[in-house]
Amino acid sequence: MADDSSSRKRKVRGTKIRTDRAQKSGRKAEKELRRKAAASERNGDTPLSAPEEVAPEPFVETDEIDSIRNRIQGWLEAEQPVHLIGPTGCGKTSLALSAAAERGRPVVWLNGDEAVDTAALVGAHAGGERYEERDQFVGGVDKRTQIVRERWVDNPLSVAVREGATLVYNEFSRSDPAAHNVLLSLFEEGVLERPGKRGDDRTIDVHPEFRAILTSNDIEYAGVHQQQDALLDRVVGVHIDYYDAETEREIVDAHVELPSDQIDEVVSTTQQLRDELDIVVGTRAAITTAKGLSVFNTSDNGIADELLADVFTDVLAPKVSGGREGDDVTELKDRISETV
Ligand SMILES: Nc1ncnc2c1ncn2[C@@H]1O[C@H](COP(=O)(O)OP(=O)(O)OP(=O)(O)O)[C@@H](O)[C@H]1O
């Protein structure tokens, strides 16, 4: 990963997650105002000033993040589907969405899941639309013809292929590999087969601007399927790992309002626990811990070790024995207390 923090440039897009209660209630008032604004518009009353749109999640750009994103964008430019692989919570999805957004093309989002099959990707017939034609041309003869027209519904992959969108297929390896047979001809021959459609409609020619970014955890994670070699042979793999301390610090700081010395402490503890524990301690855990401290830590003199250990334990407990109170969680807390 990038090593020279002095040359690091830092841009943040989006805004921090507001944490104090007063600001949270502000959000409720905004929702109420937005509802009233819509109601007044419907009744033709003088329009209330609807609150500004809620800004998107912040996206931190540092040299380290830019260099990975540039690799992704370069492969997309080379018309190669990109497979982003990395541990849970390392930033794959954020990177994929940022690289997709930079293209200036529509983005189609798809989540990998056991239930995803070819139809869920491509589309299916969604029942028939019944029409009745009546013919009373001959007096006294009332001829009725029932016509049932099959209604086809395009699903995300067909939409993305037709519109030249960037498909972001998140955690794609959670889907059954058999569902991905349609990706083989799509990525190789540039044709999307639509099983269930007939004649000319059976295939869609791929829009020249269509691109795909697949993300997944490493194969040993629970709930993921080993994908077929033929598919993996048609994509390029960009492996990413957790960011270095400086970038992770920028990310936590972009999400949560907390004194910078406390952010340093959260990130350095996260990186130590990541090395010491045999569970996943991702960037998301650092952000969640910082959010917890922004509420629980009322002291002006930094973070008490016990509070830091308690908050980290709450954040990481669900990863041990399903979070049920028991030996694993007690042992986890002991390990965390030794580290903080
Ligand atoms: N460059 C970034 N700027 C701001 N926040 C980021 C950035 N990268 C990651 N994050 C934040 O870190 C957390 C984890 O990121 P993300 O969800 O992208 O990871 P992931 O590897 O896709 O996780 P999972 O494997 O669970 O899908 C999220 O809260 C995300 O908002």
The ligand as an ORCA input file, in Angstrom:
! r2SCAN-3c Opt
* xyz 0 1
  N     -12.784      5.583      0.570
  C     -13.701      5.564      1.544
  N     -14.215      6.731      1.984
  C     -15.127      6.731      2.983
  N     -15.587      5.632      3.595
  C     -15.095      4.445      3.185
  C     -14.131      4.333      2.145
  N     -13.849      3.020      1.968
  C     -14.590      2.334      2.873
  N     -15.341      3.185      3.596
  C     -16.264      2.830      4.691
  O     -15.753      1.672      5.336
  C     -16.821      0.724      5.578
  C     -16.539     -0.580      4.815
  O     -16.460     -0.251      3.436
  P     -17.187     -1.207      2.344
  O     -18.583     -1.503      2.758
  O     -16.950     -0.575      1.031
  O     -16.286     -2.521      2.523
  P     -16.516     -3.942      1.820
  O     -15.171     -4.546      1.659
  O     -17.382     -3.804      0.634
  O     -17.319     -4.666      2.966
  P     -18.139     -6.056      2.790
  O     -17.128     -7.106      2.516
  O     -18.821     -6.184      4.112
  O     -19.091     -5.830      1.651
  C     -18.108      1.377      5.102
  O     -18.729      2.002      6.213
  C     -17.633      2.431      4.127
  O     -18.517      3.569      4.115
*
